């Protein structure tokens, strides 16, 4: 998949992965386990991450 992100948007691939995983979880496309696996953390850490957004 290719994304065309404007040059003035400062984001690294890890940040983008977190954004995509959290959004896919929010809309029901990923389970909690799938989303946490996608970003490489535990389910509890992912839940904490969601609480900090």
C-alpha positions as CSV (number, residue, x, y, z in Angstrom):
1,X,0.0,0.0,0.0
2,X,1.3,3.5,-0.8
3,X,0.3,6.6,1.0
4,X,1.0,10.1,-0.2
5,X,1.6,12.1,2.9
6,X,2.5,15.8,2.3
7,X,6.1,16.7,3.0
8,X,5.1,19.2,5.7
9,X,3.5,16.4,7.8
10,X,6.2,15.3,10.2
11,X,5.4,11.6,11.0
12,X,7.5,8.5,11.2
13,X,6.4,5.0,10.2
14,X,5.9,3.9,13.9
15,X,3.5,6.8,14.5
16,X,1.6,6.1,11.3
17,X,1.3,2.4,12.3
18,X,-0.2,3.4,15.7
19,X,-2.6,5.8,14.0
20,X,-3.8,3.1,11.5
21,X,-4.0,0.4,14.1
22,X,-6.0,2.5,16.6
23,X,-8.4,3.7,13.9
24,X,-9.0,0.2,12.5
25,X,-9.7,-1.0,16.0
26,X,-12.1,1.9,16.7
27,X,-14.1,1.1,13.5
28,X,-14.2,-2.6,14.3
29,X,-11.9,-3.8,11.5
30,X,-9.3,-5.1,14.0
31,X,-9.7,-6.9,17.3
32,X,-7.9,-5.7,20.3
33,X,-5.3,-8.5,19.9
34,X,-4.8,-7.8,16.2
35,X,-4.3,-4.1,16.8
36,X,-1.9,-4.6,19.7
37,X,0.0,-7.1,17.7
38,X,0.2,-4.7,14.7
39,X,2.0,-2.1,16.8
40,X,4.0,-4.7,18.8
41,X,2.7,-4.2,22.3
42,X,0.5,-6.1,24.8
43,X,-3.2,-5.8,24.9
44,X,-3.0,-3.9,28.2
45,X,-0.5,-1.4,26.7
46,X,-2.7,-0.9,23.7
47,X,-5.7,-0.1,26.0
48,X,-3.5,2.4,27.9
49,X,-2.5,3.9,24.6
50,X,-6.2,4.3,23.6
51,X,-6.8,6.1,26.9
52,X,-4.1,8.6,26.2
53,X,-5.4,9.6,22.8
